[in-house]
Amino acid sequence: MGLHVRKDDIVLVIAGKRGKERPRGKVLRVFPDKNLAIVEGVNFIKKHTKPNPSKNIKGGIVEKEAGINVSNVMVVCGSCGKHTRIGHQVLPDGSKVRSCRHCNTALDK
C-alpha cells in the first residue's frame, strides 16, 4: 500500500509532537513499512552518542528529528498553498499522478 506522502513534499503537521504551532516542513525520509515520515524541524529527540575517533564522531548529546506518523501530516499544494487531501488522476498517457483536491493540479512533477 502506498503512502500519500513522498520525499521532498512540503507537509503541514496537524497532530502529534509539533514543536511549534502547526509547522510546515519538508519530508526528509519516508518509511512505508512503519507508516513514518521524518519531517524537517518537527519531533526532535536527544540522542546520546559515544565518541568514535576512527569515524571522526564527537561524543555528547545530539538533537535530531524522529519519525512522525503519516496520518498526522497533510501535504501542502505547491500552486494554491493550501494543505489538502490527495486525489489521484489518470493522465491520457496512462500514468497516475497525485492531485490537489482544492485546485485539481498535479502534485507530482
N, C-alpha and C positions, 0 to 999 in steps of 0.2 A: 504494500500500500504506500503510495507516495504522500509526501507532506505538502502543505500549501506554502511552506517557507523554503527558500533556497539560499545558498551562499550569496553574499553581496546584496541581498534585499535590504531595504530600509523598513524597519518594523517599529510599531508602537507597542510598548509593554502595557497591557491592560490589567494584569493581576500578578501577584507574587512579589518577590523581593525586587523592588524597583530602584531604590536608592534616592530617587527624586520623583517629583510628581509627574506621572505619565511620560517617561522619557522615550525619545526616539533613538534608535541606534542601528548600526549596520550589523548584519549577521556575519559572524566570522567563520563559524563552523556549524554543521548540522549533523546530528547523529540519528538517522531514521529508525534504527533498531531500538533506541531508547526513548524516542519522541522528544529529544532535547535539541536546543539550539543555543549556541553561545553568542550573546549579543554584546556589542561593544559598549562598555560603560555601565553595564547592568549586572547585579548579583555578584558583587566582589566577595572573595573569600581570602583568608590569610593562610598561606602555606609556609610551614617551617621547613627550610632547606638546609642540608648539611653541606659544608664546604667540600669541593672536589677540585683540587688544584690541577689535576691532569686534564679535566674538561673545562677549566677556567671558570668554575662556578663559585661565586662567593656565598658564604653561609648567611643565614638570617631569616627574617620574615618577609615573604614576597606576597604582594597583593595581586590577584589575577581574577579574571572573570570565570564564573562557574556556569554550568548549563541551566537553562530555564525551559520549562515545558512549552512545547509549541502551541498548546491550547491557550497559553497566556499572552500570545503576541498576535497582532494583526498587521498585515502587510500595508504599507503606505504607497498609494499610487503615485507614480512619478509625474503624471500630467496634471491631475486635478488636486493633488496634495492631501487627499482625504485618506483616513485609514478605512480599509474596505475588506469585505469578504471576497474570496476568489471565485470567479466564474471560469468556465472553460469554453473556448471557441474552436471549432474545426475550420481551418483555412481551406481555400479552394484547392491547394496542392495536397491536402490530406493531413497536414501536420496539425497537432493540437497545441494551443497556447493558453496560458493563464490570462484572464482579463479582469479588469476592474468592474465591479457591479454598479458603480455610480456613472462613469463616463464611457464604459464599454471599449476602452482602449486596451491594447495588448500590453501585458507587463513584461513579457519575455522579448528580448531583442532578437 
